[in-house]
């Protein structure tokens, strides 16, 4: 992988970049969790995934109820002003909203005739949460 973006994550990094299998056309993108090995260096065995497989994996995990088990539980069901929320509450809500949109995406694609205003509402709330995180 030729990394184009790195984000600290747990004891390693999330990396996005040009996939190791790209043929030089710079069209194949991938993502990986780069974790440290026993010596503290990034493991060469950190798996790299193409995004289309990552989406299929998330849909499968959602169908098997695996994602539900790892989601944080949001506190007050009333929408708090993001500016008044704690850093942890912002992070938790971002996780829940992002995951919810990922789970709704297959429905939006499969049932194009339905009105999906809830998708837009969730997206708008996620944008507000992301903006507050970036502001801090």
Secondary structure, 3 states (H helix, E strand, C coil): CEEEEEEEECCEEEEEEECCCCCCCCCCEEEEEECECCCCCECCCCCEEEHHHHHHHHHHHHHCCHHHHHCCCCCCCCCCCHHHCCHHHHHHHHHHHHHHHHHHHHHHHHCCCCCCHHHHHHHHHHHHHHHHHHHC
